[in-house]
Amino acid sequence: MKPIHIGGCLDEAARRLVDAGIVGARKEARLLMGYWLNRDPAQLFGPQYEEVGAPESFFDLVDRRVSREPLSHLVGRREFWSLEFEVSDSVLDPRPDSEVLIETGLLHWPNRSDSFSVLDLGTGSGCLLLSLLRNRPRAIGVGVDVSGAALEIARRNAARIVPDGRAQFLKSDWGSSISQPFDLVVANPPYIPSNQISELDAEVTNFEPLLALDGGLDGLDAYRAIAEDLVRLTTPTGIILLEIGSGQSEQVASILEKSGLVVKCIKNDLAGRNRCLVAHHYVDRSVK
């Protein structure tokens, strides 16, 4: 392919993405071009007639996106809580839905000088733990995951986002390897019922780890496994923040209550859906 200018590349990329039904095709084309040229995509509005070298590798990226490989996997990063996280097919992509867990945790410790400990069960990319620690410089935390590949990504994210050693990562099947309690326990466990996995978008079904999606027959297997240890893993005055799926609030609340926990409230995400279950095991505890 002969060298062509940036504008021509963007037009062709956008056309391919539109034909594939990709929403926001022009924006995604610009993001892919920025990644390919190692430039801020905002800088591409001006030099539309700048020639680029033979762009076969750029259009390879476009064609992978046409095949529904997530944009985040192509560029290797995803924004969450205004921070940039490395991602791959070894971890669940951070999503805006999960930011309500960060908001709720930070409201509970509203001052940057607040000191507390965090346990992130099934940490994946580390986005929950690292977002909390980045905003509370005196907090410390541990992220656990059963996937060694996920832990490698979480550690690399920590090296950029919280490089002072306050975040540690351990291989563990939920909390089985953890012996001490924490002030805050957070988790975004797999909660999609097994028979609904195939109904998800191709970007999710084909490219995100099944381990982070499949919640078993009714979507609640991980909550049952976690609930057994939550009293032990939480300090008497601590709180628990669990992400939940659509229509699961009553069922998850029942699982936690049978384990001796008190469900304080359910927080909604930006779309108004029940998303964050807040629990504790100290009856007089007040959660903002």
N, C-alpha and C positions, 0 to 999 in steps of 0.2 A: 504494500500500500504506500502511495506517495505521501510525503509530508503534507499536511493540511493545517489550516489555522484553527485556533481554539474554538472559535464560533462554529465552524463547520463540524468539529468533533462533538460539541455540545448539542447541536441540532440533531445530528444523526443518533447520538446516544438517547436523547429525549424521545425521538421517534420510536426507537426500539422499545424503550421502556413503556411508552404510552400503548403501543401495540400489544404489549404483554399485560396490560391492565394494572401497571404499577401506579399507585396514587402518588402525586407529587413528583412526577417524572423529571421535570426540569430541575428541580432542587436536587434530586438524587444524582442526576447527571453531573451537576456542578460539584457535589460532594465527592463523587468518584474522580472527577478531573482534578480537584484539589489534592486528593490523596495521591493520584498518579504523578502529578507534578511536584508533590511535596510543597504545596502552597496553601495559604489560607483561601478557602473558596470565595471569600468576599473580595479577594484581589482579582478575581477572574471576570468581573463585570467590565473592566476597562480594556484589557488587551485581547479583544475578540479577533483581531486580525494577525496576532502573533502566530507564526508557524510553529508547529511542534513536530518532533521527529516522527518517524513511522509509528503510528499509534496502534499497532496491532494489539499490544499488551493492554492498552486502555480499553479497547473494544472486547478483549477477553473478559475484563472485569464486568463490563456492561452485560455481556452474554450470560455470565454467571448470575448476575442480578435478575436477568430475564428468566432464568431457571429457578428463581425464587430463593437463591442463597441470600440470607439477610445482609443488608447494607453494612450493619455493624461488624459482621464477620469478614466482609471484603476489606473494610478499612481497619479492622482490628480494634475498634473502640466503640464505646457507647456512653453517652452523657447520663449522669444520674446525680440529682441534688447539686447541680452546677459543677460537678466534678467529672473528669474523664476517666473511664475505667477500661482497661484492656479486657477484651472478651474473645471467646472462640467457641467452637462447638463442644467444648468441655464444660461450659458453664451456662446457666440460664442468663439470658440477656436482662440486665437491669431495666425495669419499667417504671414509668411515672406512677402507676398504681401503688407501688411499694413505698413511695415517698411519704405516705401518711404515717408509716412506722417511724421514720426519722422525725417528722414533725411532732408526733406524740411523745417520743423519747426526749427531745430537746425541750419541749414545754414542761416536762416533769422536772428537768434540771435546767432552769431558764438562764442561769448565769454562766458565762464562759469560764468562770473560775471554779465551777462546781466540779467536785471530784467523785467519781463513781466507777464501778466496774461493769463490763458488758460481756455477755456470752452470746455468740452468734452461731446458732445451730444450723448446719447445712449452709455454710458461708458462701459457697460458690465463688464468685468474683471478689467477695469481700465487701460489696457495695454498702450493705447495711452497717456493718461494724466500722468501716473506714469513714463513712459519712458522719457517723456519730462522733468518732474520735477527732476528726478534722475540725469539728465545730466546738468541741469541748477539750481544750488542750491538756486538762488535768485528768481526763478519763483514761482508763486503760481497758484492754479487752483481749479476748481469745475468740478466734473463729475456728470451728471444727467442720470437717467434711470427710466423707468416706472416700472421696475421689482424690487421688494423688495429683492428677492433672489439674483439677480445680484449685487445689492448694498452691500449686506452683504459680498459677495466675494471680491468686489472692496475694501471695507474697510479693510478686512483682508490682502489683497495684499499691501495696503498702509501702514499698520502697520509694514510690513517687509521692504518695498522698499523705502518709503518716510515717515519715522516715526516721522518727526518733525512737523506735523500738517499743512504742506503747501497744502495738498490735502484734500478737503472736498467733500462729496457726498450727493446729494439730490434726492428725488423722484420727478420726473417731466415728463410730456409728452412733450418730446423735450424741447424747451426753455420756455414753458408757465409759469413756476414758477420763471424764472430768470428776474431780473429787471435791472441789471447793465450791461454795455458793457465790452468786454474783448479784449485784444490785439490779441489773437489767438483763433479761433474757429476751432475745429477739430471734425470730425464725420466719422464713418464707418456705415452708415445706411443700413438697409436691401434693397437689390437691385436685388434679383432674381425674375423674373416674376413668378406669382403663378403657371402657367401651366408647369414650368420647375423644380419645387421643386422635383418632383418624379424622375427626371432624374439624380439627384445628387448622389454621392457615398452614400452607405448605412450608412457609418460612419456619414455623415452629415444629411441625411434625417431622420434617425431613432433616432439620439442621440443629435443633436444640436437644440436649441430652435427655433421653427418656427417664433416666434416674431422677431428674429434677422436675419432671412433669407428672408421672404416673402415680396417682395416689391410691391405687388398688381398686377393688370392685366398686366401692362407694365413694372413693376419693378421700377417705378419712384414715387410712392406715398409718400415715406418718403422725397424725395427731395422737392416735392411740399410743404409738411408740414413745412420743415425746412426753405425753402427759404423765407417764409412769415416773419420770425423773424430775419433773419441773419443781415440785416442792423441795426436793433435795438440792436442786441447782440454784434456787432463788433465796436470797437473804430474807429474814422475816419481814423486813420493810421494803423489799424489792418489788418490782413489777415485771410482768411478762407481756410481750407484744407479739402476737401471732398474725401473720397474713392469712386470710381465709378467702375461699372462692365464693361465687355467687350462690346464695341460698344455703350456705353452710353454717351460718352463725349459731342457730339453735343447737344443731348437732354437735358442733365443736364445743360450745359452752357446756353441754351435757357431759361430754367426755372429760373436760377439765374439772367440772364439779364433782364427778364421781371419784376423781383423784385427790379430792380435798382442797381444791382451789376455789377462789371466789372470782366470778366474772364481774368486773366493774362496769364495763360499757363496750360498745362497738363503735368504732370510728369509721366514717365514710371516706372514700377516695374522692378525687376531684370530679369524677363522674356521678357522685352521689350514691355509689354502691357500697354496701357493707364490705369493709376490707381489712380492718385491723381490730382484733379482739384484744381487750386489755384485761388482764387478770392479776391476782395476787393471792397470798395466803395469810394475810394479816388483816383481820376483819375491819379494823378501824382505819384502814389505809385510804387516803383521799387522792384520787388521780385527777389532774387538771384536764 
